[in-house]
Amino acid sequence: MDGTKVTVNGLTDIFSELSTEGRAANSTTADEIMNRLEARQNYIPSSEITRREYRHLLLKEYQEYLSAHAGGA
């Protein structure tokens, strides 16, 4: 968001799980990514504006993951 790099525990695993489940990159999946990250004790911003930006970035990363793994799964 502001250029700060953070470590997100289990993100690749979550993306893999969602991809295996056939989940498309959409708002429902973005919510699920956030839920799974929280379940794995990752920090999720409390500010609604920041959460929205974070959610958008995670969805973008998931779209990139799907593109990178298309045809290879």
Jmol script that loads the backbone (N, CA, C; Angstrom):
load data "model"
ATOM      1  N   MET A   1       0.825  -1.177   0.000  1.00  0.00           N
ATOM      2  CA  MET A   1       0.000   0.000   0.000  1.00  0.00           C
ATOM      3  C   MET A   1       0.872   1.245   0.000  1.00  0.00           C
ATOM      4  N   ASP A   2       1.804   1.305   0.959  1.00  0.00           N
ATOM      5  CA  ASP A   2       2.687   2.472   1.029  1.00  0.00           C
ATOM      6  C   ASP A   2       4.125   2.086   0.722  1.00  0.00           C
ATOM      7  N   GLY A   3       4.310   0.902   0.161  1.00  0.00           N
ATOM      8  CA  GLY A   3       5.651   0.433  -0.159  1.00  0.00           C
ATOM      9  C   GLY A   3       6.279  -0.420   0.924  1.00  0.00           C
ATOM     10  N   THR A   4       5.628  -0.518   2.076  1.00  0.00           N
ATOM     11  CA  THR A   4       6.128  -1.331   3.168  1.00  0.00           C
ATOM     12  C   THR A   4       5.945  -2.802   2.822  1.00  0.00           C
ATOM     13  N   LYS A   5       6.993  -3.588   3.015  1.00  0.00           N
ATOM     14  CA  LYS A   5       6.902  -5.027   2.778  1.00  0.00           C
ATOM     15  C   LYS A   5       6.571  -5.721   4.092  1.00  0.00           C
ATOM     16  N   VAL A   6       5.655  -6.669   4.014  1.00  0.00           N
ATOM     17  CA  VAL A   6       5.272  -7.431   5.194  1.00  0.00           C
ATOM     18  C   VAL A   6       5.310  -8.919   4.861  1.00  0.00           C
ATOM     19  N   THR A   7       5.479  -9.720   5.885  1.00  0.00           N
ATOM     20  CA  THR A   7       5.413 -11.161   5.724  1.00  0.00           C
ATOM     21  C   THR A   7       3.998 -11.605   6.049  1.00  0.00           C
ATOM     22  N   VAL A   8       3.429 -12.400   5.161  1.00  0.00           N
ATOM     23  CA  VAL A   8       2.079 -12.912   5.364  1.00  0.00           C
ATOM     24  C   VAL A   8       2.202 -14.427   5.466  1.00  0.00           C
ATOM     25  N   ASN A   9       1.963 -14.950   6.647  1.00  0.00           N
ATOM     26  CA  ASN A   9       2.108 -16.383   6.890  1.00  0.00           C
ATOM     27  C   ASN A   9       1.030 -17.184   6.175  1.00  0.00           C
ATOM     28  N   GLY A  10       1.473 -18.134   5.355  1.00  0.00           N
ATOM     29  CA  GLY A  10       0.557 -19.068   4.720  1.00  0.00           C
ATOM     30  C   GLY A  10      -0.138 -18.562   3.473  1.00  0.00           C
ATOM     31  N   LEU A  11       0.274 -17.416   2.942  1.00  0.00           N
ATOM     32  CA  LEU A  11      -0.441 -16.852   1.797  1.00  0.00           C
ATOM     33  C   LEU A  11      -0.377 -17.765   0.572  1.00  0.00           C
ATOM     34  N   THR A  12       0.793 -18.291   0.272  1.00  0.00           N
ATOM     35  CA  THR A  12       0.914 -19.185  -0.884  1.00  0.00           C
ATOM     36  C   THR A  12       0.063 -20.432  -0.692  1.00  0.00           C
ATOM     37  N   ASP A  13       0.033 -20.953   0.529  1.00  0.00           N
ATOM     38  CA  ASP A  13      -0.806 -22.124   0.819  1.00  0.00           C
ATOM     39  C   ASP A  13      -2.283 -21.797   0.618  1.00  0.00           C
ATOM     40  N   ILE A  14      -2.695 -20.624   1.071  1.00  0.00           N
ATOM     41  CA  ILE A  14      -4.091 -20.201   0.911  1.00  0.00           C
ATOM     42  C   ILE A  14      -4.426 -20.083  -0.572  1.00  0.00           C
ATOM     43  N   PHE A  15      -3.542 -19.455  -1.338  1.00  0.00           N
ATOM     44  CA  PHE A  15      -3.778 -19.322  -2.775  1.00  0.00           C
ATOM     45  C   PHE A  15      -3.883 -20.694  -3.430  1.00  0.00           C
ATOM     46  N   SER A  16      -3.018 -21.617  -3.038  1.00  0.00           N
ATOM     47  CA  SER A  16      -3.049 -22.966  -3.588  1.00  0.00           C
ATOM     48  C   SER A  16      -4.364 -23.664  -3.251  1.00  0.00           C
ATOM     49  N   GLU A  17      -4.795 -23.544  -1.995  1.00  0.00           N
ATOM     50  CA  GLU A  17      -6.062 -24.149  -1.569  1.00  0.00           C
ATOM     51  C   GLU A  17      -7.228 -23.596  -2.382  1.00  0.00           C
ATOM     52  N   LEU A  18      -7.274 -22.270  -2.511  1.00  0.00           N
ATOM     53  CA  LEU A  18      -8.372 -21.632  -3.238  1.00  0.00           C
ATOM     54  C   LEU A  18      -8.368 -22.035  -4.707  1.00  0.00           C
ATOM     55  N   SER A  19      -7.184 -22.105  -5.286  1.00  0.00           N
ATOM     56  CA  SER A  19      -7.064 -22.513  -6.684  1.00  0.00           C
ATOM     57  C   SER A  19      -7.546 -23.948  -6.865  1.00  0.00           C
ATOM     58  N   THR A  20      -7.137 -24.830  -5.955  1.00  0.00           N
ATOM     59  CA  THR A  20      -7.567 -26.233  -6.002  1.00  0.00           C
ATOM     60  C   THR A  20      -9.083 -26.343  -5.868  1.00  0.00           C
ATOM     61  N   GLU A  21      -9.666 -25.449  -5.070  1.00  0.00           N
ATOM     62  CA  GLU A  21     -11.120 -25.420  -4.891  1.00  0.00           C
ATOM     63  C   GLU A  21     -11.832 -24.802  -6.096  1.00  0.00           C
ATOM     64  N   GLY A  22     -11.061 -24.296  -7.053  1.00  0.00           N
ATOM     65  CA  GLY A  22     -11.652 -23.693  -8.245  1.00  0.00           C
ATOM     66  C   GLY A  22     -12.195 -22.290  -8.027  1.00  0.00           C
ATOM     67  N   ARG A  23     -11.687 -21.608  -6.994  1.00  0.00           N
ATOM     68  CA  ARG A  23     -12.186 -20.271  -6.664  1.00  0.00           C
ATOM     69  C   ARG A  23     -11.659 -19.227  -7.634  1.00  0.00           C
ATOM     70  N   ALA A  24     -12.560 -18.472  -8.229  1.00  0.00           N
ATOM     71  CA  ALA A  24     -12.195 -17.371  -9.125  1.00  0.00           C
ATOM     72  C   ALA A  24     -11.726 -16.181  -8.302  1.00  0.00           C
ATOM     73  N   ALA A  25     -11.016 -15.288  -8.952  1.00  0.00           N
ATOM     74  CA  ALA A  25     -10.560 -14.056  -8.292  1.00  0.00           C
ATOM     75  C   ALA A  25     -11.708 -13.051  -8.317  1.00  0.00           C
ATOM     76  N   ASN A  26     -12.465 -13.012  -7.215  1.00  0.00           N
ATOM     77  CA  ASN A  26     -13.590 -12.087  -7.117  1.00  0.00           C
ATOM     78  C   ASN A  26     -13.737 -11.626  -5.667  1.00  0.00           C
ATOM     79  N   SER A  27     -14.742 -10.811  -5.401  1.00  0.00           N
ATOM     80  CA  SER A  27     -14.884 -10.235  -4.060  1.00  0.00           C
ATOM     81  C   SER A  27     -15.155 -11.290  -2.994  1.00  0.00           C
ATOM     82  N   THR A  28     -15.881 -12.338  -3.335  1.00  0.00           N
ATOM     83  CA  THR A  28     -16.143 -13.406  -2.370  1.00  0.00           C
ATOM     84  C   THR A  28     -14.840 -14.108  -1.990  1.00  0.00           C
ATOM     85  N   THR A  29     -14.006 -14.350  -2.978  1.00  0.00           N
ATOM     86  CA  THR A  29     -12.716 -14.981  -2.722  1.00  0.00           C
ATOM     87  C   THR A  29     -11.813 -14.059  -1.918  1.00  0.00           C
ATOM     88  N   ALA A  30     -11.857 -12.766  -2.202  1.00  0.00           N
ATOM     89  CA  ALA A  30     -11.058 -11.802  -1.431  1.00  0.00           C
ATOM     90  C   ALA A  30     -11.447 -11.859   0.045  1.00  0.00           C
ATOM     91  N   ASP A  31     -12.742 -11.947   0.319  1.00  0.00           N
ATOM     92  CA  ASP A  31     -13.201 -12.075   1.706  1.00  0.00           C
ATOM     93  C   ASP A  31     -12.678 -13.365   2.330  1.00  0.00           C
ATOM     94  N   GLU A  32     -12.687 -14.436   1.558  1.00  0.00           N
ATOM     95  CA  GLU A  32     -12.206 -15.726   2.064  1.00  0.00           C
ATOM     96  C   GLU A  32     -10.709 -15.675   2.346  1.00  0.00           C
ATOM     97  N   ILE A  33      -9.949 -15.004   1.492  1.00  0.00           N
ATOM     98  CA  ILE A  33      -8.511 -14.847   1.735  1.00  0.00           C
ATOM     99  C   ILE A  33      -8.302 -14.136   3.068  1.00  0.00           C
ATOM    100  N   MET A  34      -9.033 -13.052   3.283  1.00  0.00           N
ATOM    101  CA  MET A  34      -8.915 -12.302   4.539  1.00  0.00           C
ATOM    102  C   MET A  34      -9.264 -13.197   5.731  1.00  0.00           C
ATOM    103  N   ASN A  35     -10.346 -13.961   5.624  1.00  0.00           N
ATOM    104  CA  ASN A  35     -10.757 -14.854   6.714  1.00  0.00           C
ATOM    105  C   ASN A  35      -9.690 -15.901   7.016  1.00  0.00           C
ATOM    106  N   ARG A  36      -9.135 -16.492   5.979  1.00  0.00           N
ATOM    107  CA  ARG A  36      -8.114 -17.526   6.179  1.00  0.00           C
ATOM    108  C   ARG A  36      -6.823 -16.931   6.743  1.00  0.00           C
ATOM    109  N   LEU A  37      -6.488 -15.720   6.329  1.00  0.00           N
ATOM    110  CA  LEU A  37      -5.308 -15.066   6.894  1.00  0.00           C
ATOM    111  C   LEU A  37      -5.508 -14.797   8.382  1.00  0.00           C
ATOM    112  N   GLU A  38      -6.693 -14.315   8.744  1.00  0.00           N
ATOM    113  CA  GLU A  38      -6.991 -14.074  10.163  1.00  0.00           C
ATOM    114  C   GLU A  38      -6.925 -15.372  10.952  1.00  0.00           C
ATOM    115  N   ALA A  39      -7.433 -16.452  10.381  1.00  0.00           N
ATOM    116  CA  ALA A  39      -7.418 -17.749  11.057  1.00  0.00           C
ATOM    117  C   ALA A  39      -5.991 -18.241  11.293  1.00  0.00           C
ATOM    118  N   ARG A  40      -5.065 -17.785  10.467  1.00  0.00           N
ATOM    119  CA  ARG A  40      -3.652 -18.166  10.616  1.00  0.00           C
ATOM    120  C   ARG A  40      -2.871 -17.128  11.412  1.00  0.00           C
ATOM    121  N   GLN A  41      -3.589 -16.308  12.137  1.00  0.00           N
ATOM    122  CA  GLN A  41      -2.990 -15.331  13.055  1.00  0.00           C
ATOM    123  C   GLN A  41      -2.188 -14.229  12.364  1.00  0.00           C
ATOM    124  N   ASN A  42      -2.529 -13.918  11.112  1.00  0.00           N
ATOM    125  CA  ASN A  42      -1.900 -12.795  10.426  1.00  0.00           C
ATOM    126  C   ASN A  42      -2.577 -11.508  10.861  1.00  0.00           C
ATOM    127  N   TYR A  43      -1.815 -10.441  10.876  1.00  0.00           N
ATOM    128  CA  TYR A  43      -2.364  -9.127  11.194  1.00  0.00           C
ATOM    129  C   TYR A  43      -3.235  -8.657  10.031  1.00  0.00           C
ATOM    130  N   ILE A  44      -4.442  -8.250  10.348  1.00  0.00           N
ATOM    131  CA  ILE A  44      -5.354  -7.665   9.372  1.00  0.00           C
ATOM    132  C   ILE A  44      -5.692  -6.271   9.884  1.00  0.00           C
ATOM    133  N   PRO A  45      -5.493  -5.243   9.067  1.00  0.00           N
ATOM    134  CA  PRO A  45      -5.756  -3.873   9.518  1.00  0.00           C
ATOM    135  C   PRO A  45      -7.189  -3.701  10.013  1.00  0.00           C
ATOM    136  N   SER A  46      -7.365  -2.865  11.026  1.00  0.00           N
ATOM    137  CA  SER A  46      -8.702  -2.635  11.573  1.00  0.00           C
ATOM    138  C   SER A  46      -9.427  -1.486  10.887  1.00  0.00           C
ATOM    139  N   SER A  47      -8.691  -0.544  10.331  1.00  0.00           N
ATOM    140  CA  SER A  47      -9.292   0.583   9.621  1.00  0.00           C
ATOM    141  C   SER A  47     -10.011   0.077   8.369  1.00  0.00           C
ATOM    142  N   GLU A  48     -11.258   0.473   8.188  1.00  0.00           N
ATOM    143  CA  GLU A  48     -12.033   0.008   7.036  1.00  0.00           C
ATOM    144  C   GLU A  48     -11.375   0.407   5.714  1.00  0.00           C
ATOM    145  N   ILE A  49     -10.837   1.601   5.646  1.00  0.00           N
ATOM    146  CA  ILE A  49     -10.170   2.057   4.423  1.00  0.00           C
ATOM    147  C   ILE A  49      -8.937   1.199   4.147  1.00  0.00           C
ATOM    148  N   THR A  50      -8.147   0.959   5.177  1.00  0.00           N
ATOM    149  CA  THR A  50      -6.938   0.152   5.019  1.00  0.00           C
ATOM    150  C   THR A  50      -7.291  -1.290   4.692  1.00  0.00           C
ATOM    151  N   ARG A  51      -8.329  -1.824   5.340  1.00  0.00           N
ATOM    152  CA  ARG A  51      -8.776  -3.191   5.037  1.00  0.00           C
ATOM    153  C   ARG A  51      -9.183  -3.314   3.574  1.00  0.00           C
ATOM    154  N   ARG A  52      -9.884  -2.319   3.065  1.00  0.00           N
ATOM    155  CA  ARG A  52     -10.333  -2.335   1.674  1.00  0.00           C
ATOM    156  C   ARG A  52      -9.124  -2.347   0.724  1.00  0.00           C
ATOM    157  N   GLU A  53      -8.124  -1.521   1.021  1.00  0.00           N
ATOM    158  CA  GLU A  53      -6.912  -1.482   0.194  1.00  0.00           C
ATOM    159  C   GLU A  53      -6.153  -2.808   0.275  1.00  0.00           C
ATOM    160  N   TYR A  54      -6.045  -3.349   1.485  1.00  0.00           N
ATOM    161  CA  TYR A  54      -5.344  -4.611   1.708  1.00  0.00           C
ATOM    162  C   TYR A  54      -6.047  -5.737   0.956  1.00  0.00           C
ATOM    163  N   ARG A  55      -7.367  -5.761   1.049  1.00  0.00           N
ATOM    164  CA  ARG A  55      -8.187  -6.755   0.365  1.00  0.00           C
ATOM    165  C   ARG A  55      -7.961  -6.670  -1.147  1.00  0.00           C
ATOM    166  N   HIS A  56      -7.932  -5.447  -1.668  1.00  0.00           N
ATOM    167  CA  HIS A  56      -7.699  -5.228  -3.099  1.00  0.00           C
ATOM    168  C   HIS A  56      -6.326  -5.771  -3.512  1.00  0.00           C
ATOM    169  N   LEU A  57      -5.307  -5.485  -2.708  1.00  0.00           N
ATOM    170  CA  LEU A  57      -3.957  -5.969  -3.016  1.00  0.00           C
ATOM    171  C   LEU A  57      -3.876  -7.491  -2.961  1.00  0.00           C
ATOM    172  N   LEU A  58      -4.526  -8.093  -1.978  1.00  0.00           N
ATOM    173  CA  LEU A  58      -4.525  -9.553  -1.877  1.00  0.00           C
ATOM    174  C   LEU A  58      -5.224 -10.181  -3.077  1.00  0.00           C
ATOM    175  N   LEU A  59      -6.312  -9.577  -3.515  1.00  0.00           N
ATOM    176  CA  LEU A  59      -7.026 -10.097  -4.675  1.00  0.00           C
ATOM    177  C   LEU A  59      -6.161  -9.981  -5.930  1.00  0.00           C
ATOM    178  N   LYS A  60      -5.452  -8.872  -6.062  1.00  0.00           N
ATOM    179  CA  LYS A  60      -4.534  -8.687  -7.193  1.00  0.00           C
ATOM    180  C   LYS A  60      -3.444  -9.759  -7.165  1.00  0.00           C
ATOM    181  N   GLU A  61      -2.895 -10.014  -5.980  1.00  0.00           N
ATOM    182  CA  GLU A  61      -1.870 -11.060  -5.843  1.00  0.00           C
ATOM    183  C   GLU A  61      -2.436 -12.433  -6.196  1.00  0.00           C
ATOM    184  N   TYR A  62      -3.683 -12.700  -5.815  1.00  0.00           N
ATOM    185  CA  TYR A  62      -4.306 -13.982  -6.145  1.00  0.00           C
ATOM    186  C   TYR A  62      -4.508 -14.098  -7.657  1.00  0.00           C
ATOM    187  N   GLN A  63      -4.919 -13.014  -8.299  1.00  0.00           N
ATOM    188  CA  GLN A  63      -5.066 -13.024  -9.759  1.00  0.00           C
ATOM    189  C   GLN A  63      -3.729 -13.350 -10.422  1.00  0.00           C
ATOM    190  N   GLU A  64      -2.655 -12.750  -9.922  1.00  0.00           N
ATOM    191  CA  GLU A  64      -1.320 -13.022 -10.463  1.00  0.00           C
ATOM    192  C   GLU A  64      -0.921 -14.477 -10.221  1.00  0.00           C
ATOM    193  N   TYR A  65      -1.274 -14.999  -9.045  1.00  0.00           N
ATOM    194  CA  TYR A  65      -0.993 -16.403  -8.732  1.00  0.00           C
ATOM    195  C   TYR A  65      -1.711 -17.307  -9.735  1.00  0.00           C
ATOM    196  N   LEU A  66      -2.994 -17.030  -9.973  1.00  0.00           N
ATOM    197  CA  LEU A  66      -3.757 -17.847 -10.913  1.00  0.00           C
ATOM    198  C   LEU A  66      -3.149 -17.788 -12.310  1.00  0.00           C
ATOM    199  N   SER A  67      -2.754 -16.613 -12.739  1.00  0.00           N
ATOM    200  CA  SER A  67      -2.140 -16.457 -14.067  1.00  0.00           C
ATOM    201  C   SER A  67      -0.833 -17.237 -14.164  1.00  0.00           C
ATOM    202  N   ALA A  68      -0.025 -17.162 -13.125  1.00  0.00           N
ATOM    203  CA  ALA A  68       1.271 -17.842 -13.115  1.00  0.00           C
ATOM    204  C   ALA A  68       1.122 -19.361 -13.085  1.00  0.00           C
ATOM    205  N   HIS A  69       0.014 -19.843 -12.527  1.00  0.00           N
ATOM    206  CA  HIS A  69      -0.182 -21.285 -12.382  1.00  0.00           C
ATOM    207  C   HIS A  69      -1.196 -21.846 -13.380  1.00  0.00           C
ATOM    208  N   ALA A  70      -1.655 -21.021 -14.301  1.00  0.00           N
ATOM    209  CA  ALA A  70      -2.626 -21.472 -15.301  1.00  0.00           C
ATOM    210  C   ALA A  70      -1.993 -22.549 -16.177  1.00  0.00           C
ATOM    211  N   GLY A  71      -2.702 -23.637 -16.311  1.00  0.00           N
ATOM    212  CA  GLY A  71      -2.211 -24.722 -17.153  1.00  0.00           C
ATOM    213  C   GLY A  71      -1.196 -25.618 -16.479  1.00  0.00           C
ATOM    214  N   GLY A  72      -0.658 -25.169 -15.346  1.00  0.00           N
ATOM    215  CA  GLY A  72       0.341 -25.972 -14.656  1.00  0.00           C
ATOM    216  C   GLY A  72      -0.226 -26.775 -13.517  1.00  0.00           C
ATOM    217  N   ALA A  73      -1.497 -26.569 -13.231  1.00  0.00           N
ATOM    218  CA  ALA A  73      -2.105 -27.262 -12.093  1.00  0.00           C
ATOM    219  C   ALA A  73      -2.625 -28.609 -12.483  1.00  0.00           C
TER     220      ALA A  73
END
end "model"
wireframe off; spacefill off
backbone 0.3
color backbone group
